[in-house]
Amino acid sequence: MSADGSRFDPLVVVELTSDTKEEAISWLLSRIRDTQQNGGRPIQLEQLGPGVSAQEKENPNLFLVGATRQRLLSGAEDLGLFKEFHDGSMRGFTCANKHNFKDFQGDGDSFLSMAECQYIIKHELDTLRARDETHVPGHQQVKLYPGKSIIRRLLSKGILIQVFPLHQKEELKRLSFSWYQKVKLSFQPLDDIRHYYGEGQALYFGFLEYFTFALVPMALIGVPYYLFDWEDYDKYVLLAAFNLVWCTVILELWKRCSASLAYRWGTLSRKKAFEEPRPGFHGVLGFNPVTGREEPLYPNTKRQLRVYLVSLPFVLLCLYLSLYIMMIYFLMEGWVLSVHDEEPTFWTGILCFIPSVIYAVVIEVMNLIYRYAAEFLTEWENHRLESSYQNHLVLKVLVFNFFNCFASLFYIAFVMHDMVMLRQSLATLLITSQILNQFMEAFLPFWLQRRRNKKMIRKVQIRKTLEDKELPLADQVRLEADMSTYLGTFDDYLELFLLFGYVSLFSCVYPLAAVLVVLNNITEVYSDAFKMCRVFKRPFSDPAANIGVWQLAFEAMSVIAVVTNCSLIGMSPQVKAYFPESDMQLILWTVAVEHGLLAFKFILTFLIPDVPKHIQINLSRLEFESLEALKKKVKPVSSLQYSMMFI
């Protein structure tokens, strides 16, 4: 029960540093509990008590945050959440019209999903703004600016350690059982995932599932090529031609699938919220003409100078380093082949794979090191908005990862013209990267988390596992606070992007690539589900309507795949036989076919609508009804009324 006698269900945890001044804590709690008219967020908040076996070094500044059902419904209206209406359409929720929504029953206890409730709490905390305070009480060095988010300021200054949503144990057990704890050949419970984790996570797993099923035709066609051991390169021309159409069609169909999911979940037509500055953004205090408030401003010219004079040269330097390491790999490969040719044995045959395995490991290590460098540079560029930060980070990482992973394959294919070596290198890189990714993404975090869990269980003197006996709330909160933070779907989409590249670019010379990626994706579903439910803190919901910038990344890869496959077809002996005397004619015909296929690809993009017809009709009907309702509210002023206004 809360202080006012109403039921208190903790949804979110707020953790301050242990050395936070008492006056700062009292001020923050009073501001959160203050009435909405005074700029506060009227939500429930309680300090977490000690655990079963309290330790002196435990942080006492953990607070549980919740809200009444009415406050959550009001927050849903403020955020413009779309819910299913009684006629089956998706409409923006309003408290005045709440009983006309399909799933609203009684007081609406089960109307909002847990992910939506926690997202509303997060929004309430993020929109807690400074008024006339100049600094945080007790922390003179932490300045405050009128109208700016208090929570973001405390995060950027290190006073606030973290804000995270709590797991719901019973609901998590049900989701885990239906998702990954039983091996089954069926679709993922995307609606349940969305209900618990939000639309962003559900769209990722939806895309992973869709990508896996889309690979099945490529895998079924590739298996006979491999089983019959068709070594003649010209046999793969048909597979390359199929690859051209496949990589275009699946991306266009995914747009329709994504739109259907987003409409069903109410995010397709939802208006994007106004973006606040990132917590790490800094600058000189000035006047923002958009918000009409004083806030830190940073000159765009200075940011562009940092991008083009520092970040760009650094990326180019890293690309050169990647190229240099690639040439070392080819020297190693040449030496091993010469040893094998001099005295071929079983062991020298095994030795032939060693350079590719070492190179694959080096590629993964370089990608990891570069990722940290890219994050540091993008942070240093001082982008004001999170969307701008993410776009610049994605661009840096994609360019380097693409070059680092595929440069050697392009060199073998179009400079060395060695298709046997291309097949071997592709297989080794693909298999090694899959093994390393599975280890780094699932097994290593799980092992580290088990070590943390054992320490926590030892503290509270519980010998059974977490599944056998549920921890008290205080100990459960502290256990979750110590879990690793989920950093989003960036790395997951990046892995799928690289796998899509291996399949779409060069799978015609190694038909089993699609089969290996299908097997990898099946294990990826279970490993990703496992780490979401057992390894990481629960992330806040991300009300996404699509996969964002990654859609453009995959489409760019499909364009490169058209050029690559056309070039491989043009290099095949079967096609060269038609142009025995003139290589220039062969090049011109290859370029012409490639341009024709690119034109066909873009025509196909326009022919296949991104949004299904019935959803377009529903959205248009909703827009028409909104305009009609607005006309009824704003009645025209008559001429008599107009003249009376001046009497």
Phi, psi and omega in degrees: 000143178275179183296331182269007176092352179278162181292136182244114175249109181293132181243323188227149177246133175245123181242120174262162178295152183293338181261017177295135182295146181300321180293328177292318179296314180298318179297315181296316180295321179292324179293321179293321182277351183296161179290158183294329180295331180266014177087008179268181177239100186291073178238165185274144183208131179224146177280139181286134179278176179290158180279190181298319179236084186295137177250147182297327184275001178293141179286120181280348188267055172249133185231138177265134183240135176214189180200154176290161181299320180295321179294323179292321178294320176297321177295324177297321177292318179298322181280346181074036178296138178264130178230164184284126180278170184295337179270007178093350179277164178259124183227155177294131185287138172226141180296326181294334184248018192298327183285352176271359178270145193302311188265009180276114180228138180061236179271003179079030183297324182252015183288316180266139176288161180298322178297321178292320179299316181290326177293323177296317177300315179300318179297319179298319179290319181294330182267011172284112190248151177291147178253262181256009179289139178262340180202167177284127180306131181085350179228082185300331185282346181266098182283149175239148181239133182305132178086355181266155183293127179288317183298315179297324180292317179294324177295314183292333181265000175082005176284319176266119182283309184196156171229121183217150178278148181278147170286147172255107194302312183294316180295323178294321178297317179296317180295317181299318182295317182280347187259305188224350185279348174232133181281124184208153176261085181204172179287158176286153177281073187298323179294322178291321178297317179296321181296325185266320186250344180104174188289323182300313178294318181296322178294323177298311181292329174295318178293320178299317178294315180297315180300321180295313179293326179292336179281344184301314177302319177297320180292319180294326178284325184287330183299312179300322178302320182283319183293322180276000174053053179282092184282338180296126187297329185292343179292341184269003179297317180296321179295321177295320179296319177296323180300322181299314182286319185301311186292338177278313186295317185294326180288323178291321179290329178295325178303317179292318178296318179296318179296322179295317179294315182295324178292317180296329182264000172081020180251352185294316183255010180285135181287140180287134181289153178295128184279128174272159177300150178295153179301326182274359182288138180220161179176189180274136182298128180206185184260125177269114183292341181281309183272342183072021181239158172279132179201164178297133178238146180227127184299132179295328179298318179295322178294317179296324177297320178296321181294311189273335182262343181238303185296313181298311176301324179295317178298317179297322177296319178294323177296321177295318178298320177298319178296321180296316178293326177298319179292326175297321178299318180293325175296316177298317180298317179296319180294317180295318179296322178295322176296317181293322181291327180291316182213082183291121176226178178298318183288324176291330175294319175295321182299333181296335181272345186298312180302320180294321179294315179299317180296320178297319178294317179298321178301313180296320179295317179296320177300320181292314180296317180296325180301315179295320179295320179295320177296319179296316181295316181295323175295319181294331178294342172063059177284139184286319186254149179295324179296319177295318177300313182295320180297317179292322179292316179299317181298313179300312185291319182295317181299312182291314181297320178298312181294316184294322184275328189247352183300317181295324179292319176297320181295315180295320185286314191251353175248310180276336181055039181249095185287330177294316178293325178297317179297315181295317181293319180298315180297316182294314180298317183294311183293316181296317180295324178294318179296314181295319180294319178297322180292314185288328187273328187242302189291316181294310176300323180295318180295317179295321181291325177297323177296318178296317181298319180297320178296318181292318180296323178295324179297316184268005174058048176245123185267342181276166179284168183296331182285330184283325183219129182280137180285153171300157185304314183299317180287326177296319179297315180293326176295315179292326179296332181272353180287160179294147180274130177285124188267011177101183186269010184304305183294327179293314178294323179298318178297316178296324178299315180291321177296320176299323177295316179300321182284313188282332185276311191228014183292344179294336177264349175221083187299339181284356181303316181295322179296315180296321180291323176299312179298319178298317182293325178296314177292330179295322178302313182288319181291319178294319178297319180298313183289329177294322185271334189239335190258317189255160168300155175290127178277158173288152178297142175243103185288069184275149177257348179198186181271008170070223185295341180292333175299316177295323180297314179294322179293322176297320177297323179293326176294315177297325179296323177299312180297316182296312183292324176296320179294320178294322177295317179296333180276351184290144179302326181297318180283323179298334180296335178282346181230067186288338188253334187231112174289331180296320177298320178299316180296316181297318178295320179297316179296320180296316179296318180298317178295322178296319179292323176296319177297317177298322180298314182288328175295318179298326178299321180280329182287328180264108181297142179291330182242128178304153186300316184293329177287321176301318180296316180297320179293320178294321178296318179296319178295320179296316180295325178295318179295320179295319179295323179293323178296323180290327180287320181261090181278141179293144179277127180287164181295324179294317179296323181294320180289326180293337180296337184257004179271000000 
